[in-house]
Amino acid sequence: MHVQSTAGATVQNNDNATITLQPDVIVAGTGFRTGIPELVQIPGIADEKGRPKISGDQEFEKAPRLYFIGQINPLSGQLREIRAEAGRIARKLRKQVGTQSNANI
């Protein structure tokens, strides 16, 4: 679903249909240019170049449960790092939402 706008739990998609959601987790893919300051309107969320200010566990400290993946480019390769980051975040989210899964994360 492409989200056009949100108001609380109500989401409007690009076809102007509205849906009321009660999600445990929201995942947003932004591409190479994040647009984070516009997407997440939390003071101090991004630096002067628009990159999110995150801690070592990919979380923004002023917004618990808001995570970012792919914001660093180590010598070992960005895709390898993204895989590792995604696994760490998935394990943390599983604990937070209390979901039991047999997935190999």
C-alpha positions in Angstrom: 0.0 0.0 0.0 1.3 3.5 -0.8 0.3 5.8 2.0 -0.7 9.3 1.0 -1.5 10.6 4.5 -2.2 9.5 8.1 -4.3 10.9 10.9 -4.0 8.8 14.0 -4.9 5.2 13.1 -6.6 6.3 9.8 -4.5 5.9 6.7 -5.4 7.3 3.2 -3.8 5.6 0.3 -3.0 7.0 -3.1 -6.5 6.0 -4.4 -8.0 8.2 -1.7 -9.4 5.1 0.1 -9.2 5.4 3.9 -8.4 2.4 6.2 -8.2 2.3 10.0 -5.2 0.3 11.1 -4.1 -1.2 14.4 -0.5 -2.3 13.5 2.1 -3.7 15.8 4.8 -2.5 13.4 5.1 -0.2 10.4 7.8 -0.5 7.9 8.5 2.3 5.5 11.0 2.1 2.6 12.3 5.5 1.5 15.0 4.8 -1.1 18.3 6.6 -1.4 17.1 10.0 -0.3 15.2 9.4 2.9 13.0 12.5 3.2 13.0 11.7 6.9 12.5 15.3 8.2 9.3 15.5 6.1 8.1 11.9 6.8 8.8 11.9 10.5 8.2 15.3 12.0 10.1 14.9 15.2 12.5 17.7 16.2 16.1 16.7 15.8 15.4 13.4 13.9 17.9 14.3 11.1 21.2 16.0 10.7 21.8 18.9 8.3 22.0 16.5 5.3 18.7 14.9 6.2 20.2 11.7 7.5 18.5 10.2 10.6 20.4 10.6 13.9 20.4 7.0 15.3 22.1 5.1 18.0 24.1 1.9 17.6 21.0 -0.2 17.6 19.5 1.7 14.6 16.9 3.4 16.9 16.2 7.1 17.4 16.4 7.7 21.1 13.6 10.3 21.2 11.2 8.0 19.4 11.3 4.5 20.9 10.6 1.7 18.4 11.5 3.9 15.4 14.4 2.1 13.6 16.5 2.9 10.5 18.3 0.4 8.3 21.0 1.1 5.7 22.3 4.3 7.1 26.0 3.3 7.2 28.2 1.9 4.5 30.9 -0.3 6.1 33.9 -1.8 4.2 32.2 -5.2 4.4 29.4 -3.9 2.2 26.1 -2.2 2.7 23.8 -5.1 1.8 25.6 -7.4 4.2 25.2 -4.8 6.9 21.5 -4.2 6.1 20.9 -8.0 6.5 22.6 -7.9 9.9 20.7 -4.7 11.0 17.4 -6.2 9.8 17.9 -9.3 11.9 18.8 -7.3 15.0 15.7 -5.1 14.6 13.4 -8.1 13.9 14.6 -9.8 17.1 14.1 -6.7 19.1 10.6 -6.1 17.7 9.6 -9.7 18.3 10.4 -9.2 22.0 8.6 -5.9 22.1 5.4 -7.0 20.5 5.5 -10.4 22.2 5.2 -12.4 19.0 6.4 -16.0 19.1 7.8 -17.1 15.8 9.8 -20.0 14.5 11.5 -17.8 11.9 15.2 -18.1 11.8 16.0 -14.4 12.5 
